[in-house]
Amino acid sequence: MSEKSQSLKQSIPPDDPLRELAIPDEKSLHVGVVGDTYTILLTGKDTAGRFCLIDMHVPPGGGPPPHRHDFEETFSILEGELEVTFRGSKRVVQAGTTINIPANAPHQFHNSSSDPARMLCICSPAGQDDFFLEVGIPVATRTMPPPKLDEAAQVEFRAKVGAIASKYRTELLERA
């Protein structure tokens, strides 16, 4: 065995037989958050906390308010287009584009088109999946919109998100 092979073999830990193969299926959890529908495909429990994978359906006008958090976030746009604001600079990204938001950077995405957008989001390390499950409203399918909130319910929801956000290393910023 070469010295390089021996070195590599020593640096890779042994397989953890307690971890199972994770295959997202029809039992995936769908939650409505800020008018979008997010399907949690892989949770932190599935990946030993390394990352989570979320399928995001963003209808026209959808997207979160400006925010930042201390974990990496990568988006692969599968359908449609989104306006992304990164550190105050706006640009439009379309299907086929992948972007990475560095930890702690202020950002947001917004669907300003007339068609829905769909993207896969990887957060590393995991945790955003738990945040969405805690603040989101369960819905039946990947494309089902969450129920519309009246003004009082919106105020209550924002307060709930604000109270929970710091627990998940997320800070909501004021709208520009």
VENGIQUI-V512073 format. One record per helix or strand of 3 or more residues. SS is the DSSP state (alpha for helix, beta for strand). FROM is the first residue (numbers start at 1). LEN is the number of residues. If there is no record, write none. Layout:
((SS,FROM,LEN) (SS,FROM,LEN))
This chain:
((alpha,3,9) (beta,29,5) (beta,36,7) (beta,52,7) (beta,67,3) (beta,72,8) (beta,81,6) (beta,89,6) (beta,98,4) (beta,107,4) (beta,117,8) (alpha,128,8) (alpha,151,18) (beta,170,3))
